[in-house]
Amino acid sequence: MAEGRLCWLHLSDLRLPAEPSAGWRELDGLLCDSLCARPERLERIDLVLLSGSIALTGSSDCDAEVDRFLERVLAALGPQSDPDRKPLVVPVPGDSDVAPLTEDEALDYAAFDRYGVTEDPHSKALRKRLC
């Protein structure tokens, strides 16, 4: 990091699919090319912030594509001035990054939303497990 400066890359609302289309792969390539060609004053990136809906869904297939995408981005950033210090990657997941509840889980939550927690020990235990 330059004296008193933090260089960071912010990518938001990517919605990476499990199987990228040709158009998405082209966009991915353009992004990586522009990172490789960034100005010398941005030689070092200290932080990569991924925010919003990073993946299209909360599935493990989409998570795997996010991992592959991040590897490509970090590779495009190239060697840093200090090779032992890689950029800090900070994900801020959005709603699409969370796997949806199963029907049973949704019913459990709905019951708590409608009726609240009672003093019943079974309800307390279930609430503790869910929340």
N, C-alpha and C positions, 0 to 999 in steps of 0.2 A: 504494500500500500504506500502510495506517495505520502509524504509528510502531511499528516492531518486530513488525508483524503481517503475515501472509500469508493472503489469502483465496483459497480454491481450491474448485473444483468437481470432484468425483470421480465418474465414470460407469464402471461396470464390467459386463462380460459382457453387452453389448448384443445381440450376435449379429444385427446388422442384415442383413436379407435384401436381395437385389438388387431385388426388387419387393415393397415393404411391403404388408401386408394392411390392410384397413380398421381392424382393431383396433390394429395397430402405428401407423398414422397418427394414430389418436385418442390413443394414449399419447404419441407425439411432440408433438402439440399441447398436451396437458396439461403436459408437461415444459416446453415453451417458454413457456406461459402462467405457470407457477409461477416461472420465471426472470425473466420481466418484472415479476412482482408481488413479488419478493423484498424483504425489509426494507431500509430505507435504509442501515442499518449495513453491509450487504453490497453497497453500491453498486458497489464495484470488485472484480472477480474478477481475481486476478493469475495464476492457473494453472488450466488445465483438464487433468485427468489422465484419460486413457481407458485402462482396463486390462482384462485378460482377453481373452476372445473378442469383439473389437470387431465383426467381420463374421461372417456365418453361414458363409461359406467364403472361401477365399483367391482367389476369382475377381475379375477386373477389374470386373465388373458390381457386385459387392458393395463393392469399393473405391470405386467411383463413388458409391454410396449413402452410404457413410461420409462422403465429402467433402460431399455435399449436407446430410446430417444435421449435420455440424460447422458448416457455414455457417449453418444455421438456429439452432443453439445460440448461436453467436457473435453473430448478429443479435439474438437474444432477450436477450442480456446487455446490449444497448444501448450507447449511447456511454459510454465510460469518462470519468473525471474528466480524464484526459490522453488526448485522442483519438489522439495519436501512439504511445501505448503500449498495444498490444493484449495480451490474456492469452497467456501462453506455453502452447502445447498440447504435452503430452507423451504420446505413445502408448506403451503397453506391450503389444505384441501377445501374443495367446494362440495355442494350437495351431491353432485354426480359421482364423486369419488368414494362415496360410502355405499357399501353393499346394501341393497334394500332388505327390509325385515321379511322374515318368512311370515306366512299367514298366522301361524300360532303365536309368534312374537308380537305381531301387530295386535292380535286379540288381547294378549296379556297387557300391553300398554293401553289399549282402549279401555279395558276394565278399570285401570288405575285412573285414567283421565276422567271417566264418568263417575266413579264412586269413591275416589280417594283411597287413602290408606286407613284401614281400620286397625283396631288394637289386636286383631287376630294374629297370633304368631306365624301362621302359614303365610298370611298376606305380607307381613313384615319381611319374612325370609325371601319371598318371591320379589318383593320390591327391591330389597338389597341386591339380589342377584341381577335384576334387570337394570337397575340404575346404578 
